[in-house]
Amino acid sequence: MYLAYTALLVRVLLLGYERIVFKQLGKNSGSEESVFLIFSAGTLFLLPFAVSAPLPANYGYLWLAALNGLIYTVQTVFYVKSLSSGEASLVGPLYNFNVFFLLVLTTVFLNESLTLYKVAGLVLLVYGASFLNRQRNLLLSLHALLKDRACRYMIFSSALVAVARTIDGFAIRNVHPLTYTFTLCIATMVFLFTHLLLTRRLGSALALFQRKTGTSIIAGAVDCYSYLALMFAITSIEVSIAEPASMLGMIVTVVLAHFIFREKIAGRLVGVVIMVLGAWLLFW
């Protein structure tokens, strides 16, 4: 259990920085090319550890890894699109909505109850989001968010995360976290390579790597180790607890966005704290 909570802490810190480095890589660059470089670098970082992981008892997990690889491919492209075109302290906190979508999935498909705590959590999640682009009232604030294309990208990305995390929680029962994460990275890399090959944009990806070599490598390392930390965490901690806890990384993102990008975060930081509290209540 100690290892699981340590992994969760690592997840929170890396996830907080992840949005910063993704924005740096995706700025003025193609999102598909950026994500391809992220997963290519991540796969290489995982390789030395993956070869030492125990072989799975059976390979039935491969189809789940392939399915989730496709989902994460689309999700990460929209994630990078959002971060590269919007302010990190504005769009980043909207990632928190994945716990709302996760709640919907567990309620509909697993017949989990909708409690008073969950309703309160949803209210706080929406109310906290209104602080991100503060207008004269709550409705105008939410409308301003939905009008912003970068914000819509992030909300769609968060919905896909909820689907993928549900599949992760099932797949990780039958395979070592390292093996599963490595397989997932390869699947995602293959999907993106095929897409870039068919659209004749592999040269563009190479040019991006030459232009932002260091950022590409750091982004890949942060992404793969952040996800790996989550996979280790959910071997002993339920997904419905680990995912809301990961939302604490948003505080790291907002603070770093202020110091690195000089974004104004005073009101947004309040909203982030409210959203994190709402995320916790959703799973009480």
C-alpha positions, 0 to 999 in steps of 0.5 A: 500500500505504501508503494501505491500511495508513493506512486500516487504522489508521483502521479500528482506532481508529474501530472501537474507539470505535464500540462506545462510541457505539453503546452510548450511542445504543442505551441505553434506545432501540429498536435498529431506530430506532438503526440507522436513524439510524446509517445515515441519518447515515452516508449523508449523511456519505458523499454528498459523497465518493460523488458524486465517485467514478468510475462503475462499469464495470457495475452487476452489483455492485448485487445483492450490495450489496442482499444485503449491505445486508439482512445488515448490517441484521440484523447491526447491529440485533443488534450494537446490541442487544448493546451497549445491554443488556450491558457494552461490555467484556464483549460487545464482545470477542465480536465477535472470533468473526467471524474464527472464522466467517470461517475456517469459511467459507473452509475449507468453501467455498474448501477452505482447509487447517486448520493447526496454527496455526489450531487453536491460534488457535481454542483461544486465542480460546475461552480468551480469551473465558473471561476476559470473565466469569471463573468457577471454571473454563473451562467455567463461564466459557464457560457464563456467557457463553452464558447471557447474552442480550447475549453471544448477540446479539453471537455471532450478530452476529459470524457474520453479519459473517463472511458479509457480509465474504466478500461484501464481498471479492468485490464490492469487486473490481468497484467503487470502495470509495466507490461500494460503501459508499454503495450499501450504506448506502442499501440498509440505510437503505431496508430499515430505513425500510420496516421502521419504516414497516410497524411504525409506528415512524418517529415513534419514530425521529424522537423518538430523533433529537431526544433524542440528536441529537449521538450519532446524528450521531457514531455515523453518522460513525464507522460509515460512515468505519470501514467505508469505511476497511476497504473501502480497506484490503482493496483492497490487503490480504487480508480474512483479514489486515485483519479480524483486524487490526481486532480490535486496536480491541477494546483501545480499546473496553475501555479506553474502557469503563473510563473512560466507563462505569466498567466493571471491565476488569482480567481482561477486558483480558487476555482481549482480548489473548489473543483478538486473538492467537488471531484472528491465528493463525487466518489463519497 
